[in-house]
Amino acid sequence: MRYELRKKIAEVCAKKILLKGDSVGVSFYAFFANKNDDPELLMEAATWWIETHQLDHFEKALKIKRMVEAGL
């Protein structure tokens, strides 16, 4: 996954954790606007989330943040 997407995911997760605590959940849609203005980037995130790591629709933001920061 490209660096810019990893950075965005980590930032969004950090913000959600700060606002709602360590138990807040996210889906990969949380990293995008409500319109599909970059389908290639959306598919990159979906592939990483669904195919590569077989994550559930909602996962703990803390888990996702740690994964992207670790380069997984």
PyRosetta script that sets phi, psi and omega in degrees:
from pyrosetta import init, pose_from_sequence

init()
pose = pose_from_sequence("MRYELRKKIAEVCAKKILLKGDSVGVSFYAFFANKNDDPELLMEAATWWIETHQLDHFEKALKIKRMVEAGL")
pose.set_psi(1, 137.7)
pose.set_omega(1, -177.0)
pose.set_phi(2, -65.4)
pose.set_psi(2, 152.3)
pose.set_omega(2, -175.7)
pose.set_phi(3, -55.7)
pose.set_psi(3, -44.8)
pose.set_omega(3, -176.8)
pose.set_phi(4, -59.7)
pose.set_psi(4, -39.0)
pose.set_omega(4, 179.2)
pose.set_phi(5, -70.7)
pose.set_psi(5, -42.6)
pose.set_omega(5, 176.6)
pose.set_phi(6, -58.2)
pose.set_psi(6, -44.9)
pose.set_omega(6, 179.8)
pose.set_phi(7, -61.7)
pose.set_psi(7, -44.9)
pose.set_omega(7, 179.5)
pose.set_phi(8, -62.6)
pose.set_psi(8, -44.3)
pose.set_omega(8, 179.6)
pose.set_phi(9, -60.9)
pose.set_psi(9, -46.3)
pose.set_omega(9, 179.6)
pose.set_phi(10, -61.3)
pose.set_psi(10, -41.0)
pose.set_omega(10, -179.4)
pose.set_phi(11, -67.0)
pose.set_psi(11, -44.6)
pose.set_omega(11, 179.7)
pose.set_phi(12, -63.9)
pose.set_psi(12, -43.6)
pose.set_omega(12, 178.4)
pose.set_phi(13, -62.3)
pose.set_psi(13, -44.1)
pose.set_omega(13, -179.9)
pose.set_phi(14, -60.4)
pose.set_psi(14, -42.0)
pose.set_omega(14, 179.7)
pose.set_phi(15, -64.2)
pose.set_psi(15, -45.6)
pose.set_omega(15, -180.0)
pose.set_phi(16, -64.1)
pose.set_psi(16, -40.5)
pose.set_omega(16, 178.4)
pose.set_phi(17, -63.5)
pose.set_psi(17, -43.3)
pose.set_omega(17, 179.4)
pose.set_phi(18, -61.7)
pose.set_psi(18, -41.1)
pose.set_omega(18, -177.8)
pose.set_phi(19, -77.8)
pose.set_psi(19, -36.7)
pose.set_omega(19, -170.5)
pose.set_phi(20, -122.7)
pose.set_psi(20, -2.6)
pose.set_omega(20, 177.7)
pose.set_phi(21, 96.4)
pose.set_psi(21, 171.8)
pose.set_omega(21, -175.1)
pose.set_phi(22, -64.1)
pose.set_psi(22, -19.0)
pose.set_omega(22, -175.8)
pose.set_phi(23, -93.2)
pose.set_psi(23, 3.1)
pose.set_omega(23, -178.6)
pose.set_phi(24, -66.7)
pose.set_psi(24, 141.2)
pose.set_omega(24, 179.0)
pose.set_phi(25, -104.9)
pose.set_psi(25, 157.7)
pose.set_omega(25, 176.7)
pose.set_phi(26, -140.8)
pose.set_psi(26, 158.1)
pose.set_omega(26, 167.2)
pose.set_phi(27, -117.4)
pose.set_psi(27, 168.7)
pose.set_omega(27, -177.8)
pose.set_phi(28, -66.5)
pose.set_psi(28, -16.8)
pose.set_omega(28, 176.3)
pose.set_phi(29, -68.2)
pose.set_psi(29, -20.4)
pose.set_omega(29, -178.3)
pose.set_phi(30, -63.6)
pose.set_psi(30, -16.2)
pose.set_omega(30, -175.0)
pose.set_phi(31, -96.4)
pose.set_psi(31, 8.1)
pose.set_omega(31, -176.4)
pose.set_phi(32, -133.7)
pose.set_psi(32, 157.1)
pose.set_omega(32, 174.5)
pose.set_phi(33, -68.3)
pose.set_psi(33, 169.1)
pose.set_omega(33, -179.0)
pose.set_phi(34, -74.7)
pose.set_psi(34, 4.8)
pose.set_omega(34, 174.8)
pose.set_phi(35, -122.2)
pose.set_psi(35, 151.3)
pose.set_omega(35, -176.4)
pose.set_phi(36, -89.5)
pose.set_psi(36, 76.2)
pose.set_omega(36, -177.4)
pose.set_phi(37, -93.1)
pose.set_psi(37, -6.1)
pose.set_omega(37, 176.7)
pose.set_phi(38, -144.8)
pose.set_psi(38, 75.4)
pose.set_omega(38, -175.6)
pose.set_phi(39, -60.0)
pose.set_psi(39, -31.9)
pose.set_omega(39, 179.7)
pose.set_phi(40, -65.2)
pose.set_psi(40, -43.7)
pose.set_omega(40, 178.7)
pose.set_phi(41, -67.6)
pose.set_psi(41, -39.8)
pose.set_omega(41, 177.3)
pose.set_phi(42, -60.9)
pose.set_psi(42, -44.0)
pose.set_omega(42, 179.4)
pose.set_phi(43, -66.7)
pose.set_psi(43, -33.3)
pose.set_omega(43, 176.8)
pose.set_phi(44, -63.1)
pose.set_psi(44, -44.4)
pose.set_omega(44, 178.3)
pose.set_phi(45, -66.3)
pose.set_psi(45, -43.2)
pose.set_omega(45, -179.6)
pose.set_phi(46, -63.4)
pose.set_psi(46, -41.6)
pose.set_omega(46, 179.0)
pose.set_phi(47, -63.0)
pose.set_psi(47, -45.6)
pose.set_omega(47, 178.0)
pose.set_phi(48, -60.1)
pose.set_psi(48, -43.7)
pose.set_omega(48, -174.9)
pose.set_phi(49, -72.6)
pose.set_psi(49, -49.8)
pose.set_omega(49, -170.3)
pose.set_phi(50, -90.0)
pose.set_psi(50, -54.1)
pose.set_omega(50, -174.8)
pose.set_phi(51, -79.2)
pose.set_psi(51, -48.5)
pose.set_omega(51, -174.2)
pose.set_phi(52, -70.0)
pose.set_psi(52, -47.3)
pose.set_omega(52, -173.6)
pose.set_phi(53, -110.5)
pose.set_psi(53, -5.6)
pose.set_omega(53, 178.0)
pose.set_phi(54, 48.9)
pose.set_psi(54, 48.5)
pose.set_omega(54, -179.9)
pose.set_phi(55, -80.9)
pose.set_psi(55, 155.5)
pose.set_omega(55, 174.5)
pose.set_phi(56, -69.5)
pose.set_psi(56, 167.0)
pose.set_omega(56, -179.5)
pose.set_phi(57, -56.4)
pose.set_psi(57, -46.0)
pose.set_omega(57, 175.6)
pose.set_phi(58, -112.2)
pose.set_psi(58, 133.3)
pose.set_omega(58, 176.5)
pose.set_phi(59, -132.3)
pose.set_psi(59, 161.7)
pose.set_omega(59, 177.2)
pose.set_phi(60, -66.0)
pose.set_psi(60, 132.0)
pose.set_omega(60, 179.6)
pose.set_phi(61, -58.5)
pose.set_psi(61, -36.8)
pose.set_omega(61, 180.0)
pose.set_phi(62, -62.0)
pose.set_psi(62, -41.7)
pose.set_omega(62, 178.0)
pose.set_phi(63, -62.6)
pose.set_psi(63, -47.0)
pose.set_omega(63, -178.1)
pose.set_phi(64, -64.8)
pose.set_psi(64, -44.1)
pose.set_omega(64, 179.3)
pose.set_phi(65, -58.4)
pose.set_psi(65, -46.9)
pose.set_omega(65, 179.2)
pose.set_phi(66, -62.6)
pose.set_psi(66, -39.1)
pose.set_omega(66, 179.8)
pose.set_phi(67, -63.8)
pose.set_psi(67, -48.2)
pose.set_omega(67, -177.3)
pose.set_phi(68, -69.2)
pose.set_psi(68, -34.6)
pose.set_omega(68, 178.0)
pose.set_phi(69, -69.4)
pose.set_psi(69, -28.0)
pose.set_omega(69, 177.4)
pose.set_phi(70, -82.7)
pose.set_psi(70, -6.4)
pose.set_omega(70, 179.2)
pose.set_phi(71, 80.9)
pose.set_psi(71, 18.2)
pose.set_omega(71, 179.3)
pose.set_phi(72, -76.3)
pose.dump_pdb("model.pdb")
